[in-house]
Amino acid sequence: MAFRPRIIPATDFQPNVGVGINIPFSNPQCFISNYTSQDALKNNIINYFLTEQGERPDNPLFGGGLRSFLFEQIANDTFDGIEDHIIIKLQEYYPSIQLNEVNIIGNDTTNSITVTIKYSLPQQGIIDEIEINFG
């Protein structure tokens, strides 16, 4: 019988130790900290995809570059391109993440696109999803 232990980061056992900051920055004082590795991972992926390559001075290759699709036509070909882009970028920068599903929904009326990324991190027992709206 196979035994697959869960790997739980040490910071998850310390509820008063922040491991990252939440996105968007909506707290009037400063930043809102997150205290679990699951929340930190989710915010890191959002930050990665909303950052363009070359935008960070010390790390010019960082960024998933989803904003480059901002002015593309709302069409199935565009959705396929966005999905392929997400798959490649996640495999490249977050190889330990297992991508479960990518849903892209376009709205012609509001001229907006909603990207939903469902992923898991099997070693830690994390299953989560991200929703990014463009429009």
C-alpha positions in Angstrom: 0.0 0.0 0.0 1.4 3.4 -1.0 1.8 6.1 1.5 1.8 9.7 0.3 2.4 12.1 3.2 1.3 15.7 2.8 4.1 18.3 3.0 2.9 21.2 5.2 5.1 24.3 5.2 6.4 25.2 8.7 4.9 28.7 8.4 1.4 27.2 8.3 1.9 26.0 11.9 2.5 29.6 13.1 -0.7 31.5 12.7 0.8 34.9 13.6 3.5 34.8 11.0 2.7 36.4 7.7 4.0 34.7 4.6 2.9 37.2 2.0 0.5 40.1 1.2 -2.9 39.9 -0.4 -3.8 41.3 -3.8 -5.4 43.7 -4.4 -3.9 46.2 -2.1 -7.2 47.4 -0.5 -6.3 48.2 3.1 -6.2 52.0 3.7 -3.3 51.7 6.1 -1.0 49.5 4.2 -1.1 45.9 3.2 -3.1 43.0 4.4 -0.9 40.0 5.2 -1.8 36.4 4.5 -0.9 33.6 6.9 -1.1 30.4 5.0 1.0 29.0 2.1 -2.2 28.4 0.1 -3.1 32.1 0.2 0.5 33.1 -0.5 0.6 30.8 -3.5 -2.6 32.1 -4.9 -1.5 35.8 -4.6 1.9 34.9 -6.1 0.2 33.3 -9.2 -2.1 36.4 -9.6 0.9 38.7 -9.3 2.9 36.6 -11.8 0.2 36.7 -14.5 -0.6 40.4 -14.0 3.1 41.3 -14.4 4.6 41.9 -17.8 8.1 40.6 -18.6 10.6 43.4 -18.2 8.4 45.2 -15.7 10.6 44.2 -12.8 14.1 45.8 -12.9 15.9 43.1 -11.0 14.1 40.2 -12.6 13.3 41.0 -16.3 12.1 37.5 -17.1 9.5 37.4 -14.4 5.9 37.8 -15.5 3.1 35.8 -17.1 2.0 38.7 -19.4 -1.7 38.2 -19.5 -2.2 41.9 -20.1 -0.7 41.5 -23.6 -4.0 39.9 -24.6 -6.0 42.9 -23.3 -6.9 44.5 -26.7 -7.3 41.2 -28.7 -10.6 40.3 -30.3 -13.0 38.3 -28.2 -12.9 35.1 -30.3 -12.3 31.4 -29.8 -8.8 31.7 -31.4 -7.9 34.3 -28.8 -9.2 32.1 -26.0 -7.1 29.2 -27.3 -4.0 31.4 -27.4 -4.6 32.6 -23.8 -5.1 29.1 -22.6 -1.9 27.9 -24.3 0.0 30.8 -22.8 -1.2 30.1 -19.3 -0.3 26.4 -19.6 3.2 27.2 -20.8 3.9 29.9 -18.3 2.6 27.8 -15.3 4.8 24.8 -16.4 7.8 27.1 -16.8 7.6 29.2 -13.6 5.5 26.9 -11.2 6.5 23.3 -12.2 5.2 21.8 -8.9 1.6 23.1 -9.6 -0.8 20.7 -11.4 -3.1 22.6 -13.7 -6.6 21.1 -13.5 -8.6 23.4 -15.7 -8.5 26.7 -17.5 -11.9 28.4 -18.4 -12.0 31.6 -20.5 -15.4 33.4 -20.9 -15.8 36.4 -23.1 -18.6 38.9 -22.8 -19.3 40.8 -26.0 -21.7 43.2 -24.3 -19.2 44.5 -21.7 -16.1 43.7 -23.9 -14.5 41.8 -21.1 -12.9 38.4 -20.5 -12.9 36.3 -17.3 -10.0 33.8 -16.9 -10.5 31.1 -14.3 -7.5 28.9 -13.5 -8.1 25.8 -11.4 -4.9 24.2 -10.0 -3.7 21.9 -7.2 -0.5 21.3 -5.4 -0.7 17.5 -4.6 2.2 17.4 -2.2 0.5 19.9 0.1 -3.1 18.8 -0.5 -4.0 22.3 -1.9 -6.8 22.6 -4.4 -7.7 26.2 -5.4 -8.8 28.5 -8.2 -8.0 32.0 -9.4 -10.3 34.3 -11.3 -8.9 37.3 -13.3 -11.2 39.7 -15.0 -10.1 41.9 -17.9 -12.4 44.6 -19.2 
